[in-house]
Amino acid sequence: MPDPDFAALVQRQLDAYNTRDAAAFAACFSADVRCQRHPDEAPFLQGREALRTFYARERFVHAGLHARLLHRIDLGRRVLDHEHVVGLPGGEREVVAVYEQGADGLIGRVWFIAPA
């Protein structure tokens, strides 16, 4: 059964991403969040503070940064977003982000899937 509160939280983090608000963005994630690039098993980011620092230094410094939601699948404790991202070095790109709800109700795990 979809969890409307979790889907709303995923939307809040996307909105914070698009306004480049590192504090509001990080507040959507669990203290021990794990971010992975599919198919890697090891996280490339672990912990809310590491996530906030990475996005503040590596993403939110780009004035033209914007992620447009193309499609969302709400599976309750998991939400899948297909996004089109512009404003990063290397040009525009598409990505699928799979957000999993943690025990605290925040985003506890994220998998990023890029085109092969």
Secondary structure, 3 states (H helix, E strand, C coil): CCCHHHHHHHHHHHHHHHCCCHHHHHCCEEEEEEEEECCCCCCCEECHHHHHHHHHHHHCCCCCCEEEEEEEEECCCEEEEEEEEECCCCCCEEEEEEEEECCCCCEEEEEEECCC
